[in-house]
Amino acid sequence: MGLGLLLFLVILPGGSWYYLQKGLDYQKELRSELTTYQELPAFQLTDADGKLKDSSIFSGKIAVLTFVTPDVIDQPKQMEVLSKLYDQFDKKDESRIAVFALNWPTEKRSVFKSLADKYNMNNPNKCFFLTGENEVVQQLLNQGFKWPAENKEAEGKRFTLSSTPQNPNTYPYFILVDKDRKIINYYDFKDEARVKTMVEHIAISIPLEKRPKPRLQREQEK
């Protein structure tokens, strides 16, 4: 009986504290990888339904943004990763996804809009496929988002930014934006480890759902 009491009072709570503390330390480490690079630039573009949208659609939300270019060999992988992300966070009201059309010829705009159906990302209130004049979208990217150039830290947690693209015809990054419309990290969608980190960053950035308190029900009297 004494050993059982010791297990109940000391060992089990101690083990629970250890794993809880370990989880808190891991979350703290994840949060340390987030930093404010700049504010999300203002824009006004057209969605797949022809409606004008601006940057206010991300207010109070955690958003992942990316720029998609036609006829690029990595585009399917980029969209597949984004589609999995969409499936994982579709039920979370706090999450948003935006896909910007980069360098899409006018005659191929219908192909861009069809990506929503092709990858089953067709909730118009959660996921936005945004188009505009190519010069406008390119300027938005160049002036508002830029290109990660190199890591500031050995662990690769933060990037320095460059206005000079590594490849002006494609943009291989996902951009994480917080509820205050601040850009807080960049992720190379071709790097599985970075994508995994992005998912963890999104998860810790979205508030926990409020659940009703459990209610004790008395057993019905026979």
Backbone as numpy.savetxt, mean C-alpha at the origin, in Angstrom:
# Nx Ny Nz CAx CAy CAz Cx Cy Cz
0.27 -30.30 42.47 -0.57 -29.09 42.47 0.30 -27.83 42.47
1.40 -27.89 43.22 2.28 -26.73 43.29 2.89 -26.40 41.95
3.32 -27.45 41.22 3.90 -27.21 39.90 2.86 -26.67 38.93
1.63 -27.17 39.05 0.56 -26.69 38.18 0.27 -25.23 38.43
0.26 -24.84 39.71 0.01 -23.45 40.06 1.14 -22.56 39.56
2.40 -23.05 39.67 3.55 -22.29 39.18 3.44 -22.07 37.68
3.03 -23.12 36.94 2.87 -23.02 35.49 1.81 -21.99 35.14
0.70 -22.01 35.88 -0.41 -21.11 35.59 -0.08 -19.66 35.93
0.61 -19.44 37.05 0.83 -18.08 37.53 2.09 -17.42 36.99
3.10 -18.22 36.63 4.38 -17.64 36.27 4.78 -17.95 34.83
4.86 -19.22 34.50 5.42 -19.60 33.21 4.53 -19.16 32.05
3.24 -19.46 32.13 2.34 -19.09 31.02 2.25 -17.57 30.83
2.03 -16.78 31.90 2.04 -15.32 31.72 3.38 -14.80 31.22
4.47 -15.41 31.71 5.79 -14.98 31.27 5.99 -15.24 29.79
5.55 -16.42 29.33 5.66 -16.74 27.92 4.80 -15.83 27.07
3.59 -15.55 27.55 2.69 -14.65 26.81 3.30 -13.26 26.71
3.88 -12.78 27.80 4.53 -11.45 27.79 5.67 -11.43 26.81
6.46 -12.52 26.79 7.61 -12.59 25.89 7.18 -12.46 24.44
6.16 -13.23 24.03 5.73 -13.19 22.64 5.02 -11.88 22.31
4.31 -11.33 23.29 3.67 -10.03 23.08 4.73 -8.96 22.90
5.76 -8.97 23.76 6.83 -7.99 23.67 7.60 -8.15 22.37
7.81 -9.38 21.96 8.50 -9.65 20.71 7.72 -9.07 19.53
6.38 -9.23 19.58 5.53 -8.66 18.53 5.57 -7.15 18.52
5.56 -6.54 19.72 5.61 -5.08 19.82 6.94 -4.55 19.30
8.03 -5.26 19.63 9.35 -4.84 19.16 9.43 -4.92 17.63
8.81 -5.96 17.06 8.83 -6.12 15.61 8.02 -5.00 14.94
6.87 -4.66 15.53 6.07 -3.56 14.99 6.84 -2.24 15.09
7.54 -2.06 16.20 8.33 -0.84 16.37 9.41 -0.75 15.30
10.04 -1.89 15.00 11.07 -1.92 13.96 10.45 -1.59 12.59
9.28 -2.16 12.32 8.60 -1.87 11.05 8.28 -0.39 10.93
7.76 0.19 12.01 7.40 1.61 11.96 8.63 2.50 11.77
9.77 2.04 12.26 10.99 2.83 12.10 11.42 2.91 10.64
10.91 2.01 9.80 11.26 2.01 8.39 10.42 3.00 7.59
9.41 3.58 8.22 8.54 4.55 7.55 9.02 5.96 7.87
9.01 6.79 6.87 9.42 8.18 7.07 8.62 9.05 6.11
8.51 10.32 6.40 7.79 11.22 5.51 8.74 11.79 4.46
8.54 11.41 3.22 9.36 11.93 2.14 8.81 13.27 1.66
7.53 13.31 1.40 6.89 14.54 0.92 5.38 14.32 0.91
4.65 15.40 0.66 3.20 15.31 0.60 2.78 14.84 -0.78
1.71 14.06 -0.82 1.16 13.61 -2.09 0.81 14.83 -2.94
1.32 14.92 -4.15 1.03 16.10 -4.98 -0.43 16.17 -5.39
-0.91 17.37 -5.57 -2.29 17.56 -6.02 -2.41 17.14 -7.48
-3.53 16.55 -7.82 -3.77 16.17 -9.22 -5.27 16.14 -9.47
-5.63 16.15 -10.73 -7.02 15.97 -11.16 -6.98 15.17 -12.46
-7.38 13.91 -12.35 -7.34 13.00 -13.49 -8.68 12.29 -13.64
-8.82 11.55 -14.73 -10.09 10.89 -15.04 -10.01 9.40 -14.69
-11.07 8.89 -14.02 -11.07 7.46 -13.71 -11.65 6.65 -14.86
-11.79 5.34 -14.67 -12.25 4.46 -15.74 -13.68 4.76 -16.19
-14.46 5.43 -15.34 -15.83 5.78 -15.69 -15.94 7.19 -16.26
-14.80 7.83 -16.47 -14.81 9.18 -17.03 -15.06 10.27 -16.01
-15.01 9.94 -14.72 -15.26 10.93 -13.68 -13.93 11.53 -13.21
-13.95 12.83 -12.95 -12.75 13.50 -12.46 -12.48 13.13 -11.00
-11.23 12.79 -10.71 -10.81 12.46 -9.35 -9.60 13.30 -9.00
-9.48 13.65 -7.73 -8.29 14.38 -7.29 -7.70 13.71 -6.06
-6.62 14.27 -5.55 -5.89 13.63 -4.46 -6.68 13.52 -3.16
-7.82 14.21 -3.06 -8.63 14.14 -1.84 -9.24 12.76 -1.64
-9.26 11.92 -2.67 -9.84 10.57 -2.52 -9.01 9.72 -1.56
-7.80 10.18 -1.23 -6.94 9.43 -0.32 -6.93 9.99 1.09
-7.67 11.06 1.33 -7.68 11.66 2.66 -8.23 10.67 3.69
-7.48 10.48 4.77 -7.91 9.58 5.83 -7.76 8.11 5.48
-7.09 7.80 4.38 -6.92 6.42 3.94 -5.44 6.06 3.82
-5.17 4.76 3.88 -3.83 4.25 3.57 -3.87 3.82 2.11
-3.00 4.38 1.29 -3.08 4.15 -0.15 -1.78 3.63 -0.73
-1.92 2.76 -1.73 -0.79 2.30 -2.52 -0.99 2.80 -3.95
0.02 3.49 -4.47 -0.05 4.08 -5.80 1.04 3.48 -6.68
0.76 3.41 -7.97 1.78 2.97 -8.91 1.49 3.52 -10.29
2.52 3.55 -11.13 2.38 4.01 -12.51 2.60 2.81 -13.43
1.65 2.60 -14.35 1.71 1.45 -15.24 1.91 1.92 -16.68
2.87 1.29 -17.35 3.24 1.65 -18.72 2.84 0.51 -19.66
2.34 0.81 -20.86 1.95 -0.25 -21.80 3.16 -0.98 -22.38
2.93 -2.24 -22.75 3.92 -3.02 -23.50 5.27 -3.12 -22.80
5.25 -3.19 -21.48 6.48 -3.38 -20.71 6.48 -4.82 -20.21
7.61 -5.49 -20.31 7.66 -6.91 -20.01 7.27 -7.23 -18.57
7.53 -6.30 -17.64 7.22 -6.55 -16.23 5.81 -6.12 -15.82
5.04 -5.58 -16.77 3.71 -5.08 -16.40 2.81 -6.17 -15.81
2.75 -7.38 -16.39 1.89 -8.42 -15.78 2.26 -8.71 -14.33
3.55 -8.80 -14.03 3.97 -9.05 -12.65 3.54 -7.90 -11.74
3.71 -6.69 -12.22 3.32 -5.51 -11.46 1.83 -5.57 -11.11
1.00 -5.90 -12.10 -0.44 -5.94 -11.89 -0.85 -7.15 -11.04
-0.17 -8.26 -11.18 -0.49 -9.44 -10.38 -0.23 -9.18 -8.90
0.89 -8.54 -8.60 1.20 -8.20 -7.21 0.14 -7.24 -6.67
-0.22 -6.27 -7.48 -1.22 -5.29 -7.06 -2.58 -5.95 -6.86
-2.90 -6.91 -7.72 -4.17 -7.62 -7.60 -4.25 -8.41 -6.29
-3.14 -9.07 -5.91 -3.12 -9.81 -4.66 -3.26 -8.85 -3.47
-2.64 -7.71 -3.59 -2.76 -6.70 -2.54 -4.20 -6.22 -2.43
-4.83 -6.01 -3.57 -6.24 -5.60 -3.61 -7.12 -6.63 -2.91
-6.91 -7.91 -3.22 -7.71 -8.98 -2.59 -7.52 -9.00 -1.08
-6.30 -8.78 -0.64 -6.00 -8.86 0.78 -6.62 -7.73 1.58
-6.68 -6.53 0.99 -7.15 -5.37 1.74 -8.48 -4.80 1.23
-9.16 -5.53 0.34 -10.40 -5.01 -0.24 -11.47 -4.77 0.81
-11.50 -5.58 1.86 -12.53 -5.44 2.89 -12.19 -4.36 3.91
-11.01 -3.80 3.81 -10.61 -2.74 4.74 -11.02 -1.39 4.18
-11.93 -0.71 4.86 -12.42 0.57 4.35 -11.32 1.62 4.32
-10.27 1.44 5.15 -9.21 2.44 5.23 -8.22 2.36 4.08
-8.32 1.36 3.21 -7.32 1.17 2.17 -7.80 1.65 0.80
-6.85 2.13 0.00 -7.13 2.57 -1.36 -5.96 2.16 -2.26
-6.25 1.96 -3.55 -5.23 1.68 -4.55 -5.48 2.60 -5.74
-4.40 3.15 -6.29 -4.53 3.98 -7.49 -3.48 3.55 -8.50
-3.91 3.39 -9.75 -3.02 3.03 -10.85 -3.04 4.17 -11.86
-1.89 4.79 -12.07 -1.79 5.91 -13.01 -1.30 5.39 -14.37
-1.93 5.88 -15.44 -1.53 5.50 -16.80 -0.34 6.35 -17.22
0.82 5.71 -17.38 2.04 6.42 -17.76 2.40 6.11 -19.21
2.42 7.15 -20.06 2.81 7.01 -21.47 1.90 6.06 -22.25
0.61 6.12 -21.99 -0.35 5.30 -22.75 -0.85 6.09 -23.95
-0.63 5.59 -25.17 -1.18 6.26 -26.36 -2.71 6.31 -26.28
-3.28 7.32 -26.88 -4.72 7.50 -26.83 -5.46 6.27 -27.32
-4.94 5.64 -28.38 -5.63 4.48 -28.95 -5.56 3.25 -28.05
-4.73 3.29 -26.99 -4.62 2.15 -26.09 -5.25 2.41 -24.72
-5.94 3.53 -24.59 -6.54 3.86 -23.29 -7.57 2.81 -22.86
-8.29 2.23 -23.84 -9.29 1.22 -23.50 -8.63 -0.02 -22.89
-7.41 -0.33 -23.34 -6.67 -1.46 -22.78 -6.30 -1.18 -21.33
-5.88 0.06 -21.06 -5.55 0.44 -19.68 -6.77 0.29 -18.78
-7.91 0.79 -19.23 -9.12 0.72 -18.41 -9.58 -0.71 -18.19
-9.29 -1.58 -19.15 -9.72 -2.98 -19.03 -8.89 -3.75 -18.00
-7.78 -3.17 -17.53 -6.96 -3.84 -16.52 -7.77 -4.10 -15.24
-8.70 -3.21 -14.94 -9.52 -3.39 -13.75 -10.29 -4.69 -13.80
-10.85 -5.01 -14.96 -11.60 -6.26 -15.12 -10.66 -7.45 -15.23
-9.58 -7.28 -15.97 -8.65 -8.39 -16.19 -8.09 -8.91 -14.87
-7.81 -8.00 -13.93 -7.20 -8.40 -12.66 -8.19 -8.35 -11.50
-9.49 -8.28 -11.83 -10.55 -8.30 -10.80 -10.34 -7.24 -9.73
-10.04 -6.04 -10.20 -9.86 -4.91 -9.29 -10.90 -3.84 -9.64
-12.15 -4.22 -9.58 -13.20 -3.36 -10.14 -14.14 -2.75 -9.10
-13.64 -2.51 -7.90 -14.42 -1.74 -6.93 -14.08 -0.27 -7.13
-14.97 0.51 -7.76 -14.64 1.90 -8.12 -14.46 2.83 -6.94
-14.89 2.38 -5.75 -14.73 3.21 -4.56 -13.44 2.91 -3.81
-12.77 1.83 -4.19 -11.55 1.43 -3.50 -10.32 1.47 -4.40
-10.54 1.27 -5.70 -9.42 1.15 -6.63 -9.66 2.07 -7.82
-8.68 2.91 -8.13 -8.85 3.93 -9.16 -7.82 3.75 -10.27
-8.31 3.64 -11.50 -7.44 3.61 -12.68 -7.53 4.99 -13.33
-6.46 5.76 -13.22 -6.50 7.19 -13.54 -5.71 7.51 -14.80
-6.35 8.28 -15.68 -5.71 8.67 -16.93 -5.80 10.18 -17.11
-4.93 10.67 -17.99 -4.91 12.09 -18.34 -3.96 12.27 -19.50
-3.73 13.51 -19.86 -2.75 13.77 -20.92 -1.38 13.23 -20.49
-0.70 12.58 -21.40 0.58 11.95 -21.05 1.56 12.92 -20.42
1.56 14.16 -20.91 2.48 15.16 -20.37 2.14 15.48 -18.92
0.84 15.50 -18.62 0.39 15.82 -17.26 0.78 14.71 -16.29
0.57 13.46 -16.70 0.92 12.33 -15.83 2.43 12.24 -15.64
3.18 12.47 -16.72 4.64 12.44 -16.63 5.15 13.53 -15.70
4.57 14.71 -15.79 4.97 15.82 -14.92 4.62 15.52 -13.47
3.47 14.88 -13.27 3.06 14.49 -11.92 4.08 13.55 -11.31
4.53 12.58 -12.10 5.54 11.64 -11.62 6.87 12.34 -11.35
7.33 13.13 -12.30 8.64 13.78 -12.18 8.71 14.73 -10.99
7.66 15.51 -10.80 7.69 16.56 -9.78 7.13 16.11 -8.43
6.23 15.13 -8.48 5.55 14.77 -7.24 6.03 13.51 -6.57
6.52 12.56 -7.33 6.92 11.28 -6.76 8.41 11.00 -6.91
8.95 11.33 -8.06 10.38 11.14 -8.33 10.74 9.66 -8.33
12.03 9.40 -8.38 12.54 8.03 -8.43 13.45 7.79 -7.24
13.25 6.68 -6.51 14.26 6.32 -5.50 15.60 6.09 -6.20
16.64 6.68 -5.69 17.95 6.59 -6.34 18.87 5.59 -5.66
18.97 5.67 -4.33 19.83 4.75 -3.60 19.39 4.73 -2.15
19.83 3.72 -1.43 19.46 3.60 -0.03 20.32 4.50 0.84
19.66 5.10 1.84 20.40 5.92 2.80 21.10 5.05 3.84
20.50 3.90 4.13 21.02 3.05 5.19 21.43 1.71 4.61
22.34 1.06 5.32 22.86 -0.23 4.85 21.75 -1.27 4.72
20.75 -1.18 5.61 19.66 -2.15 5.58 18.67 -1.87 4.46
18.83 -0.76 3.78 17.92 -0.45 2.69 16.55 -0.01 3.15
16.47 0.61 4.32 15.18 0.99 4.87 14.64 2.27 4.27
15.54 3.17 3.86 15.08 4.45 3.32 15.81 4.75 2.03
15.15 5.54 1.19 15.72 5.89 -0.10 16.06 7.37 -0.16
17.11 7.69 -0.92 17.25 9.07 -1.37 16.45 9.16 -2.67
16.04 10.37 -3.02 15.18 10.54 -4.18 15.91 11.29 -5.28
15.55 10.97 -6.49 16.15 11.61 -7.65 15.06 12.04 -8.61
15.28 13.18 -9.27 14.33 13.62 -10.30 14.72 13.05 -11.66
15.85 12.36 -11.72 16.33 11.76 -12.97 15.96 10.28 -12.99
15.11 9.87 -13.90 14.66 8.47 -13.91 15.76 7.51 -14.36
15.77 6.33 -13.77 16.66 5.28 -14.25 16.21 4.82 -15.64
14.91 4.76 -15.83 14.31 4.44 -17.12 13.08 5.31 -17.27
13.10 6.30 -18.13 11.98 7.24 -18.23 10.69 6.63 -18.75
10.77 5.41 -19.29 9.60 4.79 -19.89 8.82 3.88 -18.95
9.37 3.64 -17.77 8.68 2.77 -16.82 9.00 3.21 -15.40
8.14 2.82 -14.46 8.33 3.20 -13.06 8.08 1.96 -12.20
9.14 1.29 -11.74 8.98 -0.02 -11.08 8.72 0.04 -9.58
8.00 1.06 -9.11 7.82 1.19 -7.67 6.35 1.29 -7.28
6.06 0.75 -6.11 4.81 1.04 -5.42 5.12 2.14 -4.41
4.15 3.01 -4.20 4.32 4.16 -3.30 3.27 4.04 -2.20
3.71 4.09 -0.95 2.79 4.00 0.18 2.51 5.40 0.72
1.22 5.71 0.86 0.78 7.03 1.32 -0.05 6.85 2.59
0.22 7.67 3.60 -0.53 7.53 4.85 -1.82 8.33 4.82
-2.58 8.28 5.93 -3.91 8.90 5.97 -3.86 10.42 5.88
-2.67 11.00 6.10 -2.51 12.45 5.97 -1.99 12.84 4.59
-2.03 11.89 3.67 -1.58 12.08 2.28 -0.08 12.41 2.20
0.67 11.75 3.08 2.13 11.88 3.05 2.73 10.58 2.48
3.70 10.73 1.58 4.40 9.56 1.04 5.36 9.07 2.11
5.22 7.79 2.51 6.03 7.30 3.64 6.96 6.15 3.26
6.86 5.62 2.03 7.85 4.63 1.60 7.66 4.28 0.13
8.72 3.69 -0.44 8.73 3.21 -1.83 9.15 1.74 -1.83
8.61 0.97 -2.78 8.91 -0.46 -2.85 9.04 -0.89 -4.31
10.11 -1.61 -4.62 10.30 -2.17 -5.95 9.42 -3.40 -6.06
8.45 -3.38 -7.01 7.50 -4.49 -7.08 8.16 -5.78 -7.56
9.38 -5.71 -8.10 10.09 -6.91 -8.56 10.87 -7.58 -7.43
10.92 -6.92 -6.28 11.66 -7.42 -5.12 10.66 -8.03 -4.13
10.60 -9.36 -4.05 9.60 -10.02 -3.21 9.74 -9.63 -1.74
10.96 -9.48 -1.28 11.17 -9.09 0.12 10.59 -7.71 0.40
10.78 -6.78 -0.55 10.24 -5.43 -0.38 8.71 -5.43 -0.43
8.14 -6.26 -1.29 6.68 -6.36 -1.36 6.13 -6.91 -0.05
6.78 -7.92 0.51 6.36 -8.47 1.80 6.42 -7.40 2.88
7.48 -6.62 2.88 7.60 -5.53 3.84 6.49 -4.51 3.65
6.14 -4.22 2.39 5.06 -3.27 2.12 3.74 -3.76 2.72
3.44 -5.05 2.55 2.21 -5.61 3.12 2.20 -5.44 4.64
3.33 -5.67 5.28 3.42 -5.50 6.73 3.25 -4.03 7.12
3.84 -3.13 6.33 3.69 -1.70 6.60 2.24 -1.26 6.47
1.54 -1.79 5.48 0.13 -1.46 5.32 -0.66 -1.96 6.51
-0.39 -3.20 6.92 -1.14 -3.81 8.01 -0.99 -3.03 9.31
0.21 -2.56 9.63 0.40 -1.82 10.88 -0.10 -0.39 10.78
-0.34 0.09 9.54 -0.80 1.47 9.35 -2.32 1.59 9.39
-3.01 0.49 9.14 -4.48 0.50 9.15 -4.95 0.26 10.57
-5.83 1.13 11.09 -6.32 0.96 12.46 -7.04 -0.38 12.62
-6.93 -0.93 13.83 -7.64 -2.16 14.12 -9.14 -1.93 14.06
-9.87 -2.91 13.57 -11.32 -2.80 13.51 -11.90 -2.81 14.92
-12.91 -1.98 15.11 -13.59 -1.96 16.40 -14.58 -3.12 16.44
-14.39 -3.99 17.40 -15.27 -5.13 17.53 -16.14 -4.97 18.76
-17.39 -5.44 18.70 -18.24 -5.34 19.88 -17.69 -6.17 21.03
-17.86 -5.66 22.25 -17.38 -6.39 23.41 -18.18 -7.68 23.57
-17.49 -8.75 23.95 -18.22 -10.01 24.14 -19.21 -9.90 25.28
-20.35 -10.51 25.08 -21.40 -10.48 26.09 -21.59 -11.88 26.63
-21.62 -11.97 27.95 -21.86 -13.26 28.59 -23.35 -13.52 28.62
-23.73 -14.68 28.15 -25.14 -15.04 28.13 -25.39 -16.12 29.17
-26.39 -15.89 29.98 -26.72 -16.90 30.99 -27.37 -18.11 30.33
-27.01 -19.24 30.86 -27.64 -20.46 30.36 -29.12 -20.43 30.69
-29.95 -20.75 29.74 -31.38 -20.71 29.97 -31.77 -21.75 31.04
-32.60 -21.30 31.92 -33.04 -22.21 32.98 -33.97 -23.27 32.40
-33.73 -24.48 32.80 -34.58 -25.59 32.33 -35.87 -25.63 33.12
